[in-house]
Amino acid sequence: MAAAPSRPGLAPGVLAVAALYGPAIWLVMSLAVIPLLGGRPAAFVFRWWVQLVGHIPFVAVPIVAMISRPTVGSARDAGRAPVASGA
């Protein structure tokens, strides 16, 4: 099936990148964007820390996993002739 992943689970590289990328997204939004647009500083309460950690599995892992998957007809395949399969 073309839509099914070729291997089960996530590559360790995906988890490592997501562990950095998820908190980075939250920190930029929480410490820069929201205070600039909302006019109020971040409140470092329990909820803030839960959302910081929660960005790893619920935001960053899906983004990094989708970006790391090769796609059929992607830009890096542009200009190459399709390979004929010998069936």
C-alpha positions as CSV (number, residue, x, y, z in Angstrom):
1,M,0.0,0.0,0.0
2,A,1.5,3.3,-1.0
3,A,0.2,5.3,2.0
4,A,1.4,2.9,4.6
5,P,4.9,3.5,6.1
6,S,7.6,1.1,5.0
7,R,8.8,0.5,8.5
8,P,7.0,0.5,11.8
9,G,7.8,3.1,14.5
10,L,9.7,6.3,14.3
11,A,13.3,6.7,13.5
12,P,15.5,7.9,16.5
13,G,16.5,10.9,14.5
14,V,12.8,12.0,14.3
15,L,12.4,11.9,18.1
16,A,15.7,13.7,18.6
17,V,14.8,16.5,16.3
18,A,11.2,16.7,17.7
19,A,12.6,16.9,21.3
20,L,14.3,20.1,20.3
21,Y,11.8,21.5,17.8
22,G,8.7,21.2,19.9
23,P,9.9,23.1,22.9
24,A,11.5,25.7,20.5
25,I,8.1,26.3,18.9
26,W,6.5,26.8,22.3
27,L,9.3,29.0,23.7
28,V,9.2,31.4,20.7
29,M,5.4,31.6,20.8
30,S,5.1,31.9,24.5
31,L,8.0,34.3,25.2
32,A,8.0,36.4,22.0
33,V,4.9,36.3,19.8
34,I,2.1,36.2,22.4
35,P,3.6,38.9,24.6
36,L,4.2,41.2,21.6
37,L,0.7,40.7,20.2
38,G,-1.2,40.3,23.4
39,G,0.6,42.8,25.6
40,R,1.1,40.5,28.5
41,P,4.1,38.5,29.6
42,A,4.1,34.7,29.9
43,A,3.0,33.2,33.3
44,F,5.3,30.4,34.3
45,V,2.7,28.2,36.0
46,F,2.1,24.4,35.8
47,R,0.1,24.7,32.6
48,W,2.9,26.5,30.9
49,W,5.3,23.6,31.6
50,V,2.8,21.0,30.6
51,Q,2.3,22.7,27.2
52,L,6.1,23.1,26.8
53,V,6.6,19.3,27.3
54,G,3.4,18.4,25.4
55,H,4.7,20.1,22.3
56,I,7.2,17.3,21.8
57,P,4.7,14.4,21.2
58,F,1.7,16.3,20.0
59,V,3.1,19.0,17.8
60,A,6.8,18.3,16.9
61,V,6.7,14.5,16.3
62,P,3.9,14.6,13.7
63,I,5.6,17.6,11.9
64,V,9.1,16.1,11.9
65,A,7.8,12.7,10.9
66,M,5.8,14.1,7.9
67,I,8.7,16.2,6.8
68,S,11.2,13.3,7.0
69,R,9.2,10.9,4.9
70,P,10.1,10.7,1.2
71,T,7.2,11.4,-1.1
72,V,6.4,10.2,-4.6
73,G,6.9,13.0,-7.1
74,S,8.6,15.3,-4.6
75,A,10.7,18.3,-5.7
76,R,13.9,16.4,-5.3
77,D,12.6,13.9,-8.0
78,A,11.8,16.7,-10.4
79,G,13.5,16.2,-13.8
80,R,14.2,12.5,-13.3
81,A,12.7,10.0,-15.6
82,P,10.5,7.4,-13.8
83,V,12.1,4.0,-13.2
84,A,10.2,1.3,-15.0
85,S,9.5,-1.8,-12.9
86,G,10.1,-5.2,-14.5
87,A,7.0,-7.2,-13.7
